[in-house]
């Protein structure tokens, strides 16, 4: 998977490049991981037509008394967590350790869909009754 070109706003601030995050409604430092996150958000909203108002960026969660943040959480129309996306910079190999990180976050979030991406590749899994099944295509956003 290569993410489509996105119309993103950039600026230089104090010798650092920043990108405007429309979801958090603020400028953030443009790191390689943030580049992937912003492009994937654009892909979800403008290409797959996921509702922007049901997406949280860097969603806080507590795991074993530690504060963590899930990169992207998509909620269903009943405002229940539905998909968790962990973004990595392009150079990071999507291996078991990356999937395990997302799976740990899912111990708290309990989503039926778990995704990891580095912008070039995407691994998606459906979680049902504690079973993890890797899937080829992203699920459609639930209409109900």
C-alpha positions in Angstrom: 0.0 0.0 0.0 1.3 3.4 -0.9 -0.9 6.2 0.5 -2.4 8.6 -1.9 -1.1 12.2 -2.1 -2.8 14.3 0.6 -3.5 18.0 0.6 -1.7 18.8 4.0 -0.7 22.1 5.4 2.9 22.5 6.4 4.9 25.4 8.0 8.3 26.2 9.4 8.2 27.2 13.0 11.4 27.7 15.1 13.5 25.8 12.5 11.1 22.8 12.6 8.6 21.7 10.1 5.1 21.4 11.4 2.0 19.9 9.9 -1.6 21.0 10.7 -3.6 18.1 12.3 -7.2 18.9 11.5 -8.4 16.2 14.0 -6.5 17.6 17.0 -7.0 21.2 15.5 -3.4 22.2 16.1 0.1 22.3 14.5 2.3 19.3 15.4 6.0 18.6 14.6 6.3 16.7 11.3 8.1 13.5 12.3 8.3 10.5 9.9 5.6 8.8 11.9 3.3 11.8 11.9 3.7 11.9 8.1 2.3 8.4 7.9 -0.4 9.1 10.4 -1.7 12.3 8.6 -1.6 10.5 5.2 -3.5 7.5 6.6 -6.1 9.8 8.2 -6.5 11.5 4.8 -6.9 8.1 3.2 -9.6 7.0 5.7 -11.7 10.2 5.3 -11.2 11.3 1.7 -10.8 8.0 0.0 -12.7 5.5 2.1 -15.3 8.0 3.3 -15.0 7.3 7.0 -16.7 10.1 9.1 -14.0 12.5 10.4 -16.0 13.2 13.5 -15.8 9.6 14.6 -12.0 9.5 14.4 -9.7 10.2 17.4 -5.9 10.8 17.0 -3.5 9.9 19.8 -6.3 8.5 21.9 -5.2 8.2 25.5 -5.5 4.9 27.3 -4.2 3.3 30.4 -2.5 -0.1 30.1 -1.1 -1.8 33.3 -1.1 1.6 35.1 0.9 3.2 32.2 -0.4 6.0 30.1 -0.3 5.2 26.4 -1.7 6.7 23.2 -3.2 4.8 20.3 -2.3 6.6 17.0 -5.8 6.4 15.4 -9.1 5.1 16.8 -12.2 4.9 14.7 -15.5 4.8 16.5 -18.7 3.3 15.1 -22.0 5.3 15.1 -22.8 4.1 18.6 -19.5 5.8 19.7 -17.9 2.4 20.5 -14.2 1.9 19.5 -14.3 0.0 16.2 -10.8 0.1 14.6 -7.4 0.8 16.0 -4.5 1.9 13.8 -0.9 1.9 14.8 1.3 4.0 12.5 5.1 3.6 12.1 7.6 5.5 10.0 8.2 4.1 6.6 11.6 2.5 7.6 10.0 0.4 10.3 9.3 -3.2 9.4 5.8 -4.4 10.2 6.7 -7.4 12.3 5.3 -9.2 15.3 6.5 -6.7 17.8 4.6 -3.9 16.0 1.4 -6.0 15.9 1.9 -7.0 19.5 2.0 -3.3 20.5 -1.3 -2.7 18.8 -2.7 -5.9 20.3 -1.7 -4.7 23.8 -3.6 -1.4 23.2 -6.5 -3.5 22.1 -6.7 -5.2 25.5 -8.1 -1.8 26.6 -9.9 -0.7 23.4 -11.5 -4.0 22.5 -11.9 -3.2 18.8 -12.9 -5.7 16.2 -10.4 -4.4 13.7 -6.7 -3.8 14.3 -4.4 -2.2 11.7 -0.7 -1.5 11.5 0.9 0.6 8.7 4.1 2.2 7.8 2.6 4.0 4.8 4.0 1.5 2.4 2.5 -1.6 3.8 -0.7 -2.3 5.8 -1.5 -5.3 7.9 -5.1 -5.7 9.0 -6.7 -8.1 11.3 -10.2 -8.9 12.4 -10.6 -10.0 16.1 -13.6 -12.3 16.8 -14.1 -14.2 20.0 -10.4 -13.8 20.9 -9.3 -15.1 17.5 -7.1 -13.0 15.2 -7.7 -13.4 11.5 -5.6 -11.4 9.1 -7.7 -9.8 6.3 -6.7 -8.6 2.8 -9.0 -5.5 2.6 -9.9 -2.8 5.0 -13.5 -3.2 6.3 -16.1 -0.8 5.2 -17.2 1.7 7.8 -20.3 0.2 9.6 -23.4 2.2 8.5 -25.4 1.3 11.7 
